[in-house]
Amino acid sequence: MTGSSAAQGPAPLLRRTLVTSGDARAAAHVEAMLRAGHTVTVVAPEVCGSIEDWHARGLLTWHARDLTLDDVRAVDTVWNAPADDAPAAPRRDHGRVTLVGGGPSDPGLLTVAGRDALLDADVVVTDRLAPLAALATLPPHVVIIDVAKIPHGRTTPQEEINRLLVEHASAGRHVVRLKGGDSFVFGRGGEEVDACREAGIPVTVVPGVTSAIAAPELAGIPVTHRGTSQGFTVVSGHLPPSHPESTVDWAALARAGTTIVVLMGVRTLPAIAEALTAGGLTGTTPAAVVADAGQPSQRVVRGTVATIAALAAEAGIGAPAVTVFGEVAAIGAPAEVSA
């Protein structure tokens, strides 16, 4: 028998899922669904920042209205928010705050200490780049607060985040501040620690896997490599090189001979590439941009210092993304990549 029909497995599961809530707890389940390959539609008049961000990036569909019967008929499964009738956690003798670096979005890269802190939490204050899927299994009494900061969109002021941490901890709760990457690498974790200590709140910091190293690594790019790079520098690209408040010496970086890793530099990438070239870094030096590292939507764009900004723009790369300049950016590149 030469036919292949006998070897066919079971029909694939249908994965069109409707979510009828848009709060932070729903976002945790939505991220888990996206990682499992579901096509997700959210129907809710209002959503938290994380869901709004995913919608803007085309990772899911959001209808800002009330649910209709047609919405239900158009999908295979429906996820309803659990009833909010769970009893609050009992007040502890002393409230406290734990800052948890969650790593690059993938819940599998959350540390054991970070997961233990979440399992003990009464309140979780979370960012949009944190591993939200790790919150999907938390018990109903845990309060989840979304304080997403979306580029060019809604944002939660840092002062309000500090206030939430102090307020809930002062009420005798264990508050976990869950962040993406590491709390102390461009995460403003130091400011949150200061706010807690000034209020007399005990605070513990759990280190996380920083995206400065993890994003390149997930793309197969080592930030150091024997015979290629003996070091690396991590800088913020939030301000362009010409900005009066920029403290980065881009010319010195261009001459350093080590790998340059830029976080928060999507918008300013053309100016950064130009500054590095002006500082002496040859335009043919390999460069790469890793977007959505650790997420199902992860993408990698490779080129050179001279071409990377245009290639990233052509590919529609947006935040979050990490850019790598240096010879290591060519390691692991497909043979057909020659830009």
N, C-alpha and C positions, 0 to 999 in steps of 0.2 A: 504494500500500500504506500503510495507516494504522497498522498494528500496530507495536509497539516492540521485539519480540523480536529482530529482526535487529540491533539496535544494542547488545544486551547484551554486556558484556565477559566475560572469563574469570571463573569462580567464585572467590570470595574464598578466600585461603589460610586453612587452619585454624591456629589459634594457641593451642591448649591445650598447655602445656608443663609437663613434670615435671622437677624439679631434685632430684637425689639427694644433694646435699651442702649443708651449711649454714655453711661457713666463709666467711671474708672474701673469698676469691677467687670463690666461688660467688655472693656478694652482688653483686660487680661485674657478673657476667653476668646476674643476676636483674634488676638495675636497667636494664641495656640491653634486656632482654626486655620489661620493663614499659613502657619508652619506645617500643618497637616495637609495642605493643598486644597483647602476649601475655597470656593468662590463666595465671597461674603457680601451680603447686602445688609446695610443697617437702615432701619426706618425708625426715626425718633426725632421729635422737634428740636432737641438740643443734644449735642454730644460733647464729650471731653476733648481736650486738645489733641490727644494721641490719635483718636479716631478721625478727627478733622484733618490731621496731618496725613494720615494714610490715604484718606479720600483725595486730598490735593495731589498726592503723588501717584494716584491711579491704582493703588493696591486693593481698594475695595470701593463699593458704591454706597453713597449715603443719600437718603431722601429725607429732607428736613420737614417732615410732616407726620401726621398720625397714620397708624397702620390701617390698611384696607384688606379686604378679603382677597383681592387680586394679588396683593403682595405674597400672601400665604400660598396661593395656588401656583405661583411662579417658581417655587423652590422645592427642595426635597426634605429639608429639615428646618425646624424653627427653634431658636434658643430664646427662651424667655428669662428675664431677670428674676432671680429668686425673691420671694417675698421678704421685705425688710422688717421681719418681726423677731430676729434673733436677739436674745438678751445681751446687753452690753457686758463687756468683760468687767469683772470686779475690780474696783480700785486697788492699786498696789500701794504698799507702804511708801514707796518712793518711785516717782516717775524718772525716766531716763531716755536718752536718745542714742541710737546707734546709726552711724553713717555707713552705708554699705555700698561699695563700688561693685556694680553688677556686671561689669565686663561689657563686651560689644554685642548687646541685645540678645544673644543666644542664651537661653536659660541653662543650657548644658555647660556654659563657661562661667556660671556663678560659682563662687567658692563655697566649700562646705560650711565655713563660718558664716558666710552671708546667708545661706539657706537656713541655717540654724536660727539666725537672728529673725528672719521672716516668720519662721514657725512659732516664735515666741512673741511676735508683735501684737499689740492691740490696735495700733494705727500705722499705716504705711503711707508715706508721702513720696510720690513717685514722679520721675521724669519721663518724657516721651521716648528717650533712647534707652531706658532701663529694660531689663528682660521681663516684660510684663506678663508673659506666659507663665512665669514662675508664681504669679499671684492667683492663678486660676483655681488652685487647690486650697487656698486659705479658708478657714472656717468662716461662716457668715457673720460672726460678731466683729471681725476685723474691719475697721474703717479704712477704706482706700481713698486717698485724696490725690487727684491729678493736678500737678503744677507745671504742666508742659510749657516750654518756651519754644515757640515755633518761629523760624526765621521769616520776617516780614509778615507775621500773623499774630494771633493772640499770644499773650505772654503773661506769666505770673511774676510780679516784681520780687526781687530777692528779699526785700524787707518783709513782704507778706509770707514768703516761705519761712523766714526766720521766726516770724510771729507764730505761725502754725506749729512749728516744732516746740517752741517754748510753751505755748498755750496747752497743747495736749499733754506734754510731759508734766507740766505743773498740775494737771488734773489727775496725776497718779497713773499714767499710762506709759507703756514701753512703745516709743515712737521709732520706727525704722525709716530713715531717709534713704530711699533707693535711687541710685543714680546709674547712668551708663558709664562704662569705662571705670576709671578710678576717680574717687571724690576729690583728690588733690591735684589732678592734672587738668587744668582749665575747667574744673567742675565747681569752683567757688565753695568747696567744702570747708576751706579754712575760715571763711566768713561765717558759716553756719556753726562751726565749732566755737568760734568767738562769741556768737550770740547766745549759745547755750551756756557757756561758762560764765558770761556776764550775768545771766539770770540765775546762776547757781544750779543749773541742771547738769547732772553727770552725763558725760558723752564718751562714747567709744567709737573708734574708727576701724572698719574692716576693709583692708585694701582690696582693690579690684584689678582685673586684667585691663590695662589701659589700651584704648584703641590705637594709640600711637604705634604700638608694636603689634597688636593683634590684627588690625586691619591689613597691614602689609602681609603678615604671616598667613592669614586666611586666603590671600591671593597668591601665596607661594613665594613671596618676596621677603628674604631675610634682611633686617635692617643693618646687620653686620655680616661679613663673609670673609673668610680667610683669603688673603691675597687681593681682596677687592675693596673692603671698607673696614677700617679699624675703629670706627666709632659712628655715632649718630647724634643729631641735635633735633629736638622737638620744639617747634615754635608755633605760636598762634598766628593765623592769617586773617584774623577778624578785622584788623586795621591794615589798609594798604601801605606799602613802604613809604609813600610820600606823606602819610598822615602825620601831623605834628605830634601826636601822642604815641606814635609807634616807637618802641625802644629797641627793636630788633636791628642789628647791624647786618643787613643783607649782603653787603659787599664782603664782610668778613666771613659769612657763611659760604659765599661763593668760592672763597679761596681756601676754605678749611680742609678740603680733600676728604670729607666724610659725608655720610648719608644725611640728607635733610628731610625731615618729616614735618609736614604742615597740616595742622588741624584747623578747622573752621576757615578754610581758604578757598571755597568754591567761587564766591563772588569776586574775590580779589586775585584770582589765579593769573589772569593776564598781566596784572601789574607786578606780581611776585616773580613770574618768569622773566619779565623785562628787567627787573632789578637784579636778579641773579646773573643774567647775561651781561648787564652793564658792569657788574662786579667782577667779571672775569670767568664765569662758568660757561664753558663752551655750549653752543646751542645744540650740539649733537649728543649731549649727555642724556642718557636714558631717564625717563620720567614715567610715573604711573599714578592714576587716580583710582582709589578703591571706594566705591559708593555703597552705602547700606551694608557695611561689613557685618557679618554674622546673621544677617536676615535672609529670608528666602529670595529677596529681590537683589541680592548682592551682584554688583557689576564691576568690571575692571576695564579701564581704558589705558592703553599704553602708547607712549610716543617718545618725544624728546623734549628738552627744555623749550626748544623753538616751536614745537607743534602741540604740546599737551593742552594748552588753554583752548585752542580752536577745536581739537578733537573732543575734549570734554563737553564743550558747548554744543557741538554737533550731535553728540550722544545724549544730550539733554540731562547731563549729570546735575543733580542738586544735592543739597545737604541732607543727611550727613555724608561727608566724604573726607578721606585722608589722602594727601598727595605725597609722593615719595620722589625726591630728586637724587640721582646718583647712579653709579654703575649697577648697583644691586637691583634697580628697577627693571633691568632686562632679564634677570634670572627667572627662569620658569616661563618666559614668554613663548607663546606658540611661534613656530618657525615662520608663519606667514605675516607676523607683525613686524613691519619694517618702517613705520611712520617716523 
